[in-house]
Amino acid sequence: MNQFNKDFWTERYRTNDTGWDMGAPSTPLKEYIDQLINKNLSILIPGAGNAYEAEYLFNKGFKNITVLDISAEPLKNIRKRLPAFPKENLIQTDFFDHLNNYDLILEQTFFCALHPSLRENYVKQMYSLLKPKGKLVGLLFIAPLNNSMPPFAATKEEYVTLFKKQFNFKVFEACYNSIKPREGRELFINFERK
């Protein structure tokens, strides 16, 4: 579990071993963002990597966006691409140490990057970071993927067990607009904090 730490992810960025990086916002999240009206929403993107969704949100006029990553490398990349993005909203820290409250948290290849032993803690932390009725929206991988290295997937049944106590499932279905390499392997979620 400890092997997937700051040093592990920093090395992945430095060696350009970032197969998850699409170079653009994912289609499902882009389409979700496109229907958001309230530009004042407080939005967190944890384990954000190069955070193309944050860039897309920022360019659409959303200003209250916080980007979180355990490694400084992707945060430097965001600064280069988006110099006007508030520096104080690019936070290098462990997700589990972060304290704040948000209206919306976007999940994009973060859950699957965490060792399965951290899943219950992930759910608890998401719950604590969301305001009442706040939403966790994004994509979760379904099995099979890997057992020993990220990305780690789960079954829909496992996700239900993990999230049902603390979240209402507004949308929880097979993703119809995944990018080609991820077709049939993603669930789109819109979970509301109870």
C-alpha positions as CSV (number, residue, x, y, z in Angstrom):
1,M,0.0,0.0,0.0
2,N,2.7,2.5,1.0
3,Q,4.5,1.9,-2.3
4,F,1.8,4.1,-4.1
5,N,3.0,7.2,-2.3
6,K,4.2,10.6,-3.4
7,D,7.5,9.2,-4.7
8,F,5.7,6.6,-6.8
9,W,3.4,9.1,-8.5
10,T,6.2,11.7,-8.9
11,E,8.3,9.1,-10.7
12,R,5.4,8.2,-13.0
13,Y,5.1,11.9,-14.0
14,R,8.8,12.4,-14.4
15,T,9.2,9.4,-16.6
16,N,6.0,10.2,-18.5
17,D,4.5,6.9,-17.5
18,T,1.0,8.3,-17.4
19,G,-1.2,6.0,-19.5
20,W,-4.3,7.3,-17.7
21,D,-3.7,10.9,-19.0
22,M,-6.0,11.6,-22.0
23,G,-4.6,15.1,-22.6
24,A,-8.1,16.5,-22.4
25,P,-11.1,16.4,-20.1
26,S,-13.0,13.1,-20.3
27,T,-16.1,13.2,-22.4
28,P,-18.5,12.2,-19.6
29,L,-17.2,14.8,-17.2
30,K,-17.1,17.5,-20.0
31,E,-20.7,16.8,-20.8
32,Y,-21.6,16.9,-17.1
33,I,-19.7,20.2,-16.6
34,D,-21.5,21.7,-19.7
35,Q,-24.9,21.4,-18.0
36,L,-23.8,23.1,-14.7
37,I,-25.3,26.6,-14.4
38,N,-24.0,27.8,-11.0
39,K,-20.4,29.2,-11.6
40,N,-20.0,29.8,-7.9
41,L,-20.0,26.1,-6.9
42,S,-17.0,25.1,-4.8
43,I,-15.4,22.2,-6.7
44,L,-12.7,19.8,-5.6
45,I,-10.7,17.6,-8.0
46,P,-8.7,15.2,-5.8
47,G,-5.8,13.1,-7.2
48,A,-6.3,15.4,-10.2
49,G,-3.1,14.7,-12.1
50,N,-2.9,17.2,-15.0
51,A,-6.5,18.3,-14.2
52,Y,-7.8,18.9,-17.7
53,E,-11.3,19.1,-16.1
54,A,-10.1,21.9,-13.9
55,E,-8.8,23.7,-16.9
56,Y,-12.1,23.2,-18.7
57,L,-14.0,24.5,-15.7
58,F,-11.8,27.5,-15.3
59,N,-12.1,28.4,-19.0
60,K,-15.9,28.2,-18.7
61,G,-15.9,30.8,-15.9
62,F,-15.9,28.6,-12.8
63,K,-13.5,30.2,-10.3
64,N,-13.9,28.3,-7.1
65,I,-11.9,25.2,-8.1
66,T,-9.5,23.4,-5.9
67,V,-7.0,20.9,-7.4
68,L,-5.4,18.4,-5.2
69,D,-2.5,16.0,-5.9
70,I,0.0,14.1,-3.8
71,S,2.8,15.0,-6.3
72,A,4.0,18.5,-7.2
73,E,4.7,17.5,-10.8
74,P,1.2,17.7,-12.3
75,L,0.5,20.9,-10.3
76,K,3.5,22.4,-12.0
77,N,2.1,21.3,-15.4
78,I,-1.2,23.0,-14.6
79,R,0.6,26.3,-13.7
80,K,2.4,26.2,-17.1
81,R,-0.8,25.6,-19.0
82,L,-3.0,27.9,-16.9
83,P,-0.9,30.7,-15.4
84,A,-4.1,32.6,-14.3
85,F,-5.3,29.7,-12.2
86,P,-5.1,30.7,-8.5
87,K,-1.9,29.3,-7.1
88,E,-3.4,28.8,-3.7
89,N,-6.0,26.5,-5.2
90,L,-3.3,24.1,-6.5
91,I,-2.6,22.0,-3.4
92,Q,0.0,19.4,-3.0
93,T,-1.1,17.1,-0.1
94,D,-2.4,13.7,0.7
95,F,-6.1,13.5,0.0
96,F,-6.7,12.0,3.4
97,D,-5.1,15.0,5.1
98,H,-7.2,17.6,3.3
99,L,-9.8,19.7,5.2
100,N,-12.5,21.8,3.6
101,N,-16.1,21.6,2.4
102,Y,-17.3,21.5,-1.2
103,D,-20.5,21.5,-3.2
104,L,-19.1,19.2,-5.8
105,I,-16.2,16.7,-6.0
106,L,-15.2,15.3,-9.4
107,E,-13.8,11.8,-9.5
108,Q,-11.6,11.0,-12.5
109,T,-9.2,8.0,-12.2
110,F,-8.5,8.8,-8.5
111,F,-10.4,6.0,-6.7
112,C,-8.7,3.4,-9.0
113,A,-5.3,4.8,-8.1
114,L,-5.7,4.1,-4.5
115,H,-4.9,0.7,-2.9
116,P,-8.1,-1.2,-2.2
117,S,-7.3,-1.2,1.5
118,L,-8.0,2.6,1.4
119,R,-11.5,2.4,-0.1
120,E,-13.5,2.8,3.1
121,N,-11.3,5.7,4.1
122,Y,-11.9,7.2,0.7
123,V,-15.7,7.1,1.2
124,K,-15.4,8.6,4.7
125,Q,-13.2,11.4,3.4
126,M,-15.4,12.2,0.5
127,Y,-18.4,12.3,2.9
128,S,-16.5,14.7,5.2
129,L,-15.3,17.0,2.4
130,L,-18.8,17.4,0.9
131,K,-21.4,19.9,2.2
132,P,-24.8,18.4,3.0
133,K,-26.4,17.4,-0.3
134,G,-23.0,17.9,-2.0
135,K,-22.3,15.7,-4.9
136,L,-19.6,13.2,-5.8
137,V,-19.7,13.0,-9.6
138,G,-17.5,11.1,-12.1
139,L,-16.3,7.8,-13.3
140,L,-15.5,4.5,-11.5
141,F,-13.8,1.6,-13.2
142,I,-15.4,-1.8,-13.1
143,A,-13.4,-5.1,-13.0
144,P,-11.2,-6.6,-14.4
145,L,-8.2,-4.3,-14.2
146,N,-5.2,-5.0,-11.9
147,N,-4.7,-6.7,-8.6
148,S,-1.2,-5.5,-7.7
149,M,-0.8,-2.1,-9.4
150,P,-3.1,0.8,-10.2
151,P,-5.5,1.1,-11.8
152,F,-7.5,-1.0,-9.3
153,A,-11.1,-1.7,-10.2
154,A,-14.2,-3.0,-8.3
155,T,-17.5,-4.4,-9.2
156,K,-20.7,-2.4,-9.2
157,E,-21.8,-4.5,-6.2
158,E,-18.6,-3.5,-4.3
159,Y,-19.3,0.1,-5.0
160,V,-22.8,-0.2,-3.8
161,T,-21.6,-1.7,-0.5
162,L,-19.0,1.0,0.0
163,F,-21.2,4.1,-0.8
164,K,-24.8,3.2,0.2
165,K,-24.6,4.2,3.9
166,Q,-23.4,7.8,3.2
167,F,-24.6,8.6,-0.3
168,N,-27.9,8.6,-2.3
169,F,-27.3,7.3,-5.8
170,K,-28.7,9.9,-8.2
171,V,-27.0,8.3,-11.2
172,F,-25.1,5.0,-11.1
173,E,-25.0,3.4,-14.5
174,A,-22.8,2.1,-17.3
175,C,-21.2,5.0,-19.0
176,Y,-22.5,5.5,-22.6
177,N,-19.9,8.1,-23.7
178,S,-16.6,6.7,-22.5
179,I,-13.5,7.2,-24.7
180,K,-12.8,4.2,-26.9
181,P,-10.1,2.5,-24.7
182,R,-12.4,2.7,-21.7
183,E,-15.7,1.6,-23.3
184,G,-17.6,-1.0,-21.2
185,R,-15.2,-0.4,-18.2
186,E,-16.7,2.7,-16.6
187,L,-19.6,3.6,-14.5
188,F,-20.9,7.2,-14.4
189,I,-21.8,8.2,-10.9
190,N,-23.7,11.2,-9.4
191,F,-23.8,10.5,-5.6
192,E,-25.4,12.9,-3.2
193,R,-24.1,13.1,0.4
194,K,-26.8,12.0,2.8
